[in-house]
Amino acid sequence: MAATPTHFSVSHDPFSSTSLLNLQTQAIFGPNHSLKTTQLRIPASFRRKATNLQVMASGKTPGLTQEANGVAIDRQNNTDVFDDIKQRFLAFKKLKYMDDFEHYKNLADAQAPKFLVIACADSRVCPSAVLGFQPGDAFTVRNIANLVPPYESGPTETKAALEFSVNTLNVENILVIGHSRCGGIQALMKMEDEGDSRSFIHNWVVVGKKAKESTKAVASNLHFDHQCQHCEKASINHSLERLLGYPWIEEKVRQGSLSLHGGYYNFVDCTFEKWTVDYAASRGKKKEGSGIAVKDRSVWS
């Protein structure tokens, strides 16, 4: 009886397990060995590319990710999460950059933002997304709990941003933005005494201990969540007060070339509260050691 030809699978990956199996089969049984069942295995790289094309076509945003072979993979769809980011970048380039090319060309030469924004690093409170800042509008620094450290303390990236934006870029406004359900403020409110010196988080949020103390003084009888909300707003004002402790900031505010503002974004009901430091009235309060005075308070809802 004539031998039945054996059909071997073809793989795009010469080192795949399927290719090696085929070579071993030929070496042991000969090229005419008959297999009852032949399975075609598609390489993982090919499957991943095919899935990527499906995600790109659907426009869906990938979910939670995990690392696989150095590539960020979406757990749900087994896709490279940077595919979605790539598409958003290309959309930005086509719809914004190319549409306003002269503006971006000018930005490439120099920046002249009107604002310095100090905001929290929380992923839910991006100032550009919430307030619509465009490239060139705002020099931005984000840290845990949107805190401003004292002028007398050691160097931090926030202090470097203050110095550069105020003295080199000559911004006209500093806006400190706090927000609802801030994890940094919650950590501050839960912290015992000065906190754990081994924790980077505690060593940072302790900067806001004055806001915690003032909150405990007037709201200790409230539920913890309400205490945190009170501290979130108190912390903004304490940061604004601290800004006046930087000599070159206080000088420009006194001259009228720089204004200090506070903002509070409540993402639970999507409202934004804004106010401005009243420097003239704050000078009297500073002598009394009672904080700052504010004006032009408004709520956007």
Disulfide bonds with the S-S distance in Angstrom:
none
